[in-house]
């Protein structure tokens, strides 16, 4: 007998390509032998276990400050955590936000990290076209399409999503521009780690604002800050939020503590103009599970008020050291075969474009690394074919691209993987010839 599925349910009965690939690899992963450059996990050494233990004890020992921490919570989030995030943003000047901007916007906590907020958008916003950059955050893009949205991916350049390409695609949409549901950009792009420049994000906001005025409706634009707090290149310009300039009430920021403290806390927040959209997101949190676990929220509040600046400095120093070492390894082993290399200034990814070596699943290069005959380490990366939209402008070049994570594995293991990639290239090149 058949089961009647929703659109999302029917699309979810088969795992996504990257889901299948990672499941197949990790099921036979040999700890200490194989090298996983595919996962976006943070480095275990950056997680402040001692500080987290102290936060656990502080919350459990103070039921007055951390009231009802082990009970159900309020759907918008605990007052302690909301206040702690505001204080943290003001102290550190991340995004150059001031108290006036924070006062006129509302901050809410997602039920289970930033990903749950992204998922919530698919429930509260009307199905339609979502405009994002290409390469795209493939996990969310896949989820959007399973939820019945249409993803329109716009190629990026060195400063982020290309304005020229965006204007062209908006023109090509014609009357279908009325079907645009929202814009979504990751400010330090995953997978490419291209930094959305201050000038580009302001210009992008202006385009969305003009489109909103033309259509006489608010078209939201969401800036995903997942990796923005990991800006570890001292030469990089401090990044500036567009929220102080948002006169229409269309700009929102989604932040997370996962990359700078610990993913397992599952703390993500949405900051933006209060109104029907934020109210709908709060109701979605209530429907999902009342709230994020209050005990974890209070722990996060303690962490933000006690030692977060030192933690942030240590995390960024560690990733900076790894980025420099891995970039040197890329140049040494893969330099002659590269057409482009992006990343290394923020976050923990490098995005490589090979000149004439295919990297897609099933290619000789991919199979040489995944199968690894002779007992050599098996290596996994995210193929560019998964990172670009299959119907987008980059679908062909994506076959020669790959994302490498330098977050999880140690530097020595990553350099070993790069050397093995170099060894796999002659076989792949011969196959192409």
Order of alpha helices (4+ residues) and beta strands (2+ residues): alpha-alpha-beta-alpha-alpha-alpha-beta-alpha-beta-alpha-beta-beta-alpha-beta-alpha-beta-beta-beta-alpha-alpha-alpha-beta-beta-alpha-beta-beta-alpha-beta-alpha
